[in-house]
Amino acid sequence: MISETYFETLPCTYHGSLTGITMACASSARTVGEVNGLGRPENWFLVVFYPLLFIGGAAGIAYGLFIDPVDSPWRAPAMVWAVYMAWAVYMALVSEVKMYIHLFMPHVPCAVLEAVVNVGWLWVGLPAGLVAHHVVFFGQEWMLIAVICGFGILIAGVIRFWAWLVRAYREKVE
């Protein structure tokens, strides 16, 4: 059994009681600016590096598919290129949201940044990239068009989330 003094030693801002049990909340005092170990020049480098990484990597994959000694007739080169580039633009846009938070919104809680990275890159971006990669190898044009439209919806969602994030966490100028 945990004593109530244990919760008083935790670094949190609230100790509440719910049905007689003392519960500790997670610390909301940790912000992105406090935990960011990089300086502004390094962050600006990453602003440029992340999109180049995703777009260059996707371009390399698409180019590798175009060099086909068998000359497969099922590959629609423009659509294959568009699928990989749509995925790269989505991943680059999520990276730009991440770096925007680092550079211009250091007062945002760390949980927001973790959510952007986990949801944007790990839970949506990587699975969507795997789906896109498999769809390219099936080569059905309707599937390629559907994946491109799906990435368009994801890109629009990230832009909308970015706008909401800026509005929700902008500092009050007094």
C-alpha positions in Angstrom: 0.0 0.0 0.0 1.3 3.4 -0.9 1.2 6.1 1.7 -0.1 9.6 1.0 3.3 11.1 1.7 4.6 9.3 -1.4 2.4 11.4 -3.6 3.5 14.6 -1.9 7.1 13.9 -3.0 6.1 13.6 -6.7 6.8 16.7 -8.9 3.2 17.6 -9.8 1.0 20.6 -9.4 -2.2 18.9 -8.1 -3.0 16.4 -5.4 -6.6 15.5 -5.5 -8.8 13.0 -3.7 -11.1 10.7 -5.5 -13.2 8.4 -3.3 -10.7 8.6 -0.5 -7.7 7.6 -2.7 -5.1 10.2 -3.2 -4.1 10.5 -6.8 -1.2 12.3 -8.4 -1.4 14.0 -11.8 1.3 14.2 -14.3 3.4 17.3 -14.2 2.1 19.9 -16.6 5.0 22.3 -15.8 7.4 20.6 -18.3 7.4 22.5 -21.6 9.1 22.0 -24.9 11.4 24.9 -24.2 12.6 23.4 -20.9 13.4 20.0 -22.3 14.8 21.0 -25.7 18.5 20.4 -25.5 19.3 21.9 -28.9 20.0 25.5 -29.7 18.3 27.6 -32.3 20.9 26.9 -35.0 20.5 23.2 -34.6 16.8 23.5 -34.7 16.9 25.5 -37.9 19.2 22.9 -39.4 16.5 20.3 -38.6 13.8 22.5 -40.1 15.7 22.0 -43.4 17.0 18.5 -42.9 13.8 16.6 -42.0 11.9 17.5 -45.2 15.0 16.8 -47.3 15.3 13.4 -45.6 11.7 12.4 -46.4 11.4 13.9 -49.8 14.9 12.7 -50.9 14.3 9.2 -49.5 10.9 8.9 -51.3 12.4 10.2 -54.5 15.2 7.6 -54.2 12.7 4.8 -53.8 10.6 6.0 -56.7 13.7 6.4 -58.9 14.7 2.9 -58.0 11.4 1.6 -59.2 11.8 3.4 -62.5 15.0 1.6 -63.2 13.4 -1.7 -64.2 15.4 -3.9 -66.5 12.3 -6.0 -67.3 10.3 -2.9 -68.2 7.2 -3.9 -66.4 4.1 -2.6 -68.1 2.0 -2.5 -64.9 3.9 0.4 -63.4 2.3 3.8 -64.0 5.4 6.0 -63.4 3.6 9.3 -62.8 1.3 7.8 -60.2 4.0 5.8 -58.5 6.0 9.0 -58.2 2.9 10.8 -56.9 2.2 8.2 -54.3 5.7 8.3 -52.8 5.8 12.1 -53.0 2.5 12.5 -51.3 3.8 10.3 -48.5 7.0 12.3 -48.3 5.0 15.6 -48.2 2.9 14.3 -45.4 5.9 13.2 -43.3 7.8 16.5 -44.1 4.7 18.5 -43.0 4.5 16.6 -39.7 8.2 17.3 -39.2 7.7 21.0 -39.9 4.9 21.1 -37.3 7.3 19.5 -34.8 10.0 22.0 -35.5 7.6 24.9 -35.5 6.7 23.9 -31.9 10.4 23.7 -31.0 11.2 27.1 -32.5 8.2 29.3 -32.0 6.1 27.7 -29.3 8.4 26.7 -26.5 5.7 27.2 -23.9 3.7 24.2 -25.2 3.5 21.2 -22.9 5.8 18.3 -23.9 2.8 16.0 -24.2 1.6 18.0 -27.3 5.0 17.5 -29.0 5.0 13.8 -28.1 1.5 13.5 -29.6 2.6 15.1 -32.8 5.5 12.8 -33.2 3.7 9.6 -32.0 0.5 10.1 -34.0 1.9 11.9 -37.0 4.9 9.9 -37.6 4.6 6.5 -35.9 0.9 5.7 -35.8 -0.2 7.3 -39.1 2.9 8.0 -41.2 4.7 4.7 -41.1 1.7 2.5 -41.6 0.4 4.8 -44.4 3.9 4.5 -46.0 3.8 0.7 -45.8 0.3 0.7 -47.3 1.4 3.0 -50.1 4.5 0.8 -50.8 2.3 -2.3 -51.1 -0.2 -0.5 -53.3 2.6 0.6 -55.7 3.5 -3.1 -56.1 -0.1 -4.1 -56.9 0.0 -1.4 -59.6 -3.8 -0.9 -59.9 -4.5 2.7 -60.9 -7.6 3.0 -58.9 -5.7 2.0 -55.8 -2.9 4.5 -56.5 -5.5 7.3 -57.0 -7.2 6.3 -53.7 -3.9 6.4 -51.8 -3.0 9.8 -53.3 -6.4 11.1 -52.2 -5.9 9.6 -48.8 -2.6 11.4 -48.4 -4.3 14.6 -49.6 -6.8 14.3 -46.8 -4.0 13.6 -44.3 -2.1 16.6 -45.4 -5.2 18.8 -45.1 -5.7 17.4 -41.6 -2.2 18.2 -40.5 -2.5 21.8 -41.8 -5.8 22.2 -40.0 -4.2 20.8 -36.8 -1.3 23.1 -37.1 -3.6 26.1 -37.4 -5.6 24.9 -34.4 -2.3 24.4 -32.4 -1.1 27.9 -33.1 -4.5 29.4 -32.1 -4.8 27.2 -29.0 -1.3 27.8 -27.6 -0.3 31.3 -28.7 1.0 33.4 -26.0 -1.1 36.2 -24.7 0.4 39.5 -25.5 -0.4 42.0 -22.8 
